[in-house]
Amino acid sequence: MRVAFFEVKDWERDYLRERLPSAQAHFEAVPIEPAHLPQIKDAECLSVFIYSRVNAEVIAGLPQLKLVATRSTGYDHIDLEACRARGIRVANVPTYGENTVAEHTFAIILMLTRRIHDSIAQVRSGHIERANLTGFDLQGKTIGVIGAGRIGLHVIRIARGFGMKVLAFDTQRDPFLAELLSFEYCDVDRLLAASDIVSFHCPLNAATRHMIGQAQFARMKKGALLINTARGGLVDTDALIQALDSRQLAGAGLDVLEGEELIKEEKQLLYERQNVEDVRTALRNRMLRERENVIFTPHNAFNSHEALLRILDTTLANLQAHDQGRPANCVC
């Protein structure tokens, strides 16, 4: 089996190499680019993380490719239509960090509701004014969970532990779980209007892109918080900035942003890139990140030691299943 791995850290490379002793493996620490294709043109399997754009150009440059194994749950960075046209399977990691992402979600919520980031900044500055650090309790507040799948259900479980009321929106409803965890399903409009905190845990696709825009922000409870640890494209960034500017939103906790891959490339944008939209995206994201009422973590909600090992183990299982002719966890 010939496998090309991209976005791999040194310890991950060693872990994978030890467990795939018979594979011809190529490792790169960076996302895949067309310039890499001549080096891996014989690859049968390609394993990437979320910053690798597996588009039609990449797929066309890998004539032997049979499997794309993404080390993530989401797969919006992969051109599924181009893969289908070539008969290439796409496998993901459907479950690895439900509790991990849910815990990070509540870490961000507590940072905002108890003004922890502001407290740290005041301590470091040596000028402490507790009147500017007043937060609010979670007990008795309502959280709206958009996407009550594996991660969303863990968020609901934690929220109930804080004594919160929970509203949930999902295209598929499970009355048994709703009764067991004491939450209520409802439509998005009611969820937005009634929730003190709105948290996203759904996939990004054509139906969900910019599902929250100017009209939806206007329906939200004034002074609510928005939390997004799912995908940046679920929220219209311009509308989010306007909602924060108008104080319709009191704050936002974001682990993801539209165009977040440009954050690492801001200096290059000044000198190399000519794409005006890239520059606009980078500027909007900087405006968000520099706001005092915004917590931003760099797509880090998944990043616990235990979750990383589960990702690698599932990816290994996906590769081995392919090699044995019994594909697993395929989304395409």
ZAMARGU-4260 file (C-alpha; in steps of 0.2 Angstrom, whole numbers, plus 5000, padded with zeros to 4 digits):
<rodrens>
0) 5000/5000/5000 | 5007/5017/4995 | 5001/5031/5006 | 5005/5050/5006 | 5002/5059/5023
5) 5000/5077/5024 | 4999/5089/5039 | 5008/5077/5050 | 5018/5081/5065 | 5034/5072/5070
10) 5026/5061/5083 | 5012/5057/5072 | 5023/5052/5058 | 5032/5040/5070 | 5016/5033/5077
15) 5009/5030/5059 | 5026/5022/5053 | 5027/5010/5067 | 5009/5004/5064 | 5010/5003/5045
20) 5027/4994/5044 | 5023/4986/5026 | 5017/5002/5018 | 5027/5014/5007 | 5023/5030/5016
25) 5027/5048/5011 | 5025/5061/5025 | 5024/5080/5024 | 5021/5092/5038 | 5012/5105/5027
30) 4995/5104/5018 | 4995/5096/5000 | 4999/5108/4986 | 5000/5104/4967 | 5019/5106/4968
35) 5019/5090/4979 | 5010/5079/4966 | 5026/5074/4956 | 5033/5066/4972 | 5018/5056/4976
40) 5011/5052/4959 | 5010/5033/4963 | 5001/5035/4979 | 4986/5024/4981 | 4980/5032/4997
45) 4980/5050/5002 | 4978/5055/5021 | 4975/5074/5025 | 4969/5085/5038 | 4957/5100/5036
50) 4969/5113/5028 | 4973/5102/5013 | 4961/5106/4998 | 4959/5090/4989 | 4952/5098/4974
55) 4950/5092/4956 | 4968/5097/4951 | 4975/5087/4966 | 4964/5072/4961 | 4969/5073/4943
60) 4987/5073/4948 | 4986/5057/4957 | 4981/5044/4944 | 4983/5029/4955 | 4973/5036/4969
65) 4959/5025/4977 | 4956/5032/4994 | 4956/5049/5003 | 4957/5046/5021 | 4954/5063/5030
70) 4959/5064/5048 | 4943/5073/5053 | 4925/5071/5054 | 4921/5085/5042 | 4925/5083/5023
75) 4921/5099/5015 | 4939/5101/5010 | 4937/5087/4998 | 4929/5088/4981 | 4917/5073/4983
80) 4911/5075/4965 | 4928/5073/4958 | 4931/5058/4968 | 4915/5050/4963 | 4919/5053/4945
85) 4935/5043/4947 | 4928/5030/4959 | 4939/5036/4973 | 4932/5032/4990 | 4933/5045/5004
90) 4934/5039/5022 | 4933/5050/5038 | 4934/5049/5056 | 4916/5049/5062 | 4919/5049/5080
95) 4934/5053/5090 | 4931/5069/5101 | 4913/5072/5105 | 4917/5075/5123 | 4933/5084/5119
100) 4924/5097/5108 | 4910/5098/5120 | 4922/5102/5135 | 4931/5115/5124 | 4914/5123/5120
105) 4910/5125/5138 | 4928/5132/5142 | 4924/5145/5129 | 4907/5149/5137 | 4914/5151/5154
110) 4928/5162/5147 | 4914/5174/5141 | 4901/5172/5155 | 4913/5174/5169 | 4925/5187/5160
115) 4940/5176/5163 | 4950/5183/5148 | 4947/5200/5154 | 4952/5195/5172 | 4968/5188/5166
120) 4972/5204/5155 | 4968/5215/5171 | 4980/5205/5182 | 4994/5206/5169 | 4992/5224/5167
125) 4992/5227/5186 | 4976/5237/5185 | 4961/5228/5192 | 4943/5234/5192 | 4931/5221/5198
130) 4916/5232/5192 | 4922/5228/5174 | 4923/5210/5177 | 4905/5205/5182 | 4899/5190/5173
135) 4883/5180/5174 | 4877/5163/5180 | 4874/5148/5168 | 4861/5141/5180 | 4843/5145/5174
140) 4849/5151/5157 | 4844/5144/5141 | 4857/5137/5128 | 4851/5133/5111 | 4861/5119/5102
145) 4860/5119/5083 | 4865/5101/5079 | 4860/5088/5092 | 4872/5074/5085 | 4886/5066/5095
150) 4895/5082/5100 | 4879/5092/5102 | 4872/5079/5114 | 4888/5080/5125 | 4885/5099/5125
155) 4867/5096/5131 | 4873/5084/5145 | 4886/5096/5151 | 4873/5111/5150 | 4860/5101/5160
160) 4874/5098/5173 | 4875/5117/5175 | 4857/5118/5178 | 4853/5126/5161 | 4838/5124/5150
165) 4841/5117/5133 | 4833/5119/5116 | 4839/5109/5102 | 4837/5110/5083 | 4841/5095/5072
170) 4835/5088/5056 | 4833/5071/5065 | 4824/5070/5082 | 4826/5057/5095 | 4811/5059/5108
175) 4819/5046/5119 | 4835/5056/5121 | 4826/5072/5123 | 4816/5064/5138 | 4832/5056/5145
180) 4843/5072/5145 | 4828/5084/5148 | 4829/5095/5133 | 4817/5101/5120 | 4817/5101/5101
185) 4811/5116/5092 | 4814/5126/5076 | 4828/5137/5073 | 4818/5153/5074 | 4811/5149/5092
190) 4829/5143/5097 | 4837/5159/5092 | 4823/5170/5100 | 4823/5161/5117 | 4842/5157/5120
195) 4855/5166/5130 | 4868/5156/5122 | 4868/5148/5104 | 4880/5135/5100 | 4884/5126/5084
200) 4887/5108/5081 | 4882/5104/5064 | 4891/5100/5048 | 4895/5113/5034 | 4886/5109/5017
205) 4876/5118/5004 | 4861/5118/5015 | 4870/5125/5031 | 4882/5137/5024 | 4878/5155/5031
210) 4863/5147/5040 | 4865/5162/5052 | 4865/5179/5044 | 4858/5196/5047 | 4840/5191/5048
215) 4844/5177/5060 | 4854/5188/5071 | 4840/5200/5072 | 4829/5186/5079 | 4841/5182/5093
220) 4839/5188/5111 | 4848/5205/5113 | 4864/5202/5122 | 4865/5183/5118 | 4882/5174/5115
225) 4886/5165/5100 | 4898/5150/5101 | 4904/5141/5085 | 4916/5126/5087 | 4909/5117/5071
230) 4913/5126/5055 | 4916/5144/5051 | 4905/5144/5035 | 4890/5141/5046 | 4890/5160/5051
235) 4890/5175/5039 | 4906/5184/5045 | 4900/5201/5040 | 4883/5199/5048 | 4892/5193/5064
240) 4903/5208/5065 | 4887/5219/5062 | 4878/5210/5076 | 4893/5213/5088 | 4894/5231/5083
245) 4876/5234/5086 | 4877/5225/5103 | 4863/5213/5097 | 4876/5200/5102 | 4886/5203/5119
250) 4900/5192/5113 | 4906/5177/5103 | 4916/5162/5106 | 4924/5155/5090 | 4935/5140/5087
255) 4932/5142/5068 | 4932/5156/5056 | 4928/5157/5037 | 4945/5157/5029 | 4954/5153/5045
260) 4968/5145/5034 | 4973/5163/5029 | 4978/5167/5047 | 4994/5158/5045 | 4997/5167/5028
265) 4993/5186/5033 | 5011/5192/5029 | 5011/5183/5012 | 4995/5192/5008 | 5004/5208/5009
270) 5017/5203/4997 | 5012/5188/4986 | 4993/5186/4985 | 4983/5196/4973 | 4966/5189/4977
275) 4956/5203/4984 | 4943/5192/4993 | 4957/5183/5002 | 4963/5200/5009 | 4945/5205/5014
280) 4943/5188/5023 | 4959/5191/5032 | 4954/5208/5037 | 4937/5203/5044 | 4945/5189/5054
285) 4958/5201/5061 | 4944/5213/5066 | 4935/5199/5075 | 4950/5192/5084 | 4955/5209/5091
290) 4938/5212/5099 | 4937/5212/5118 | 4921/5202/5118 | 4927/5189/5106 | 4936/5173/5112
295) 4945/5165/5097 | 4954/5148/5098 | 4963/5142/5082 | 4953/5127/5078 | 4959/5119/5093
300) 4943/5111/5101 | 4948/5094/5095 | 4966/5095/5101 | 4967/5084/5116 | 4980/5070/5118
305) 4967/5057/5119 | 4957/5063/5104 | 4973/5064/5093 | 4976/5046/5096 | 4959/5041/5092
310) 4960/5051/5076 | 4976/5042/5071 | 4969/5025/5076 | 4953/5027/5066 | 4963/5033/5051
315) 4975/5018/5052 | 4959/5006/5053 | 4952/5015/5038 | 4968/5012/5028 | 4970/4994/5033
320) 4951/4991/5029 | 4954/4998/5012 | 4970/4987/5010 | 4960/4972/5014 | 4946/4976/5002
325) 4932/4980/5015 | 4931/4999/5015 | 4926/5007/5032 | 4919/5024/5037 | 4916/5030/5019
330) 4906/5045/5015 | 4909/5043/4996
</rodrens>
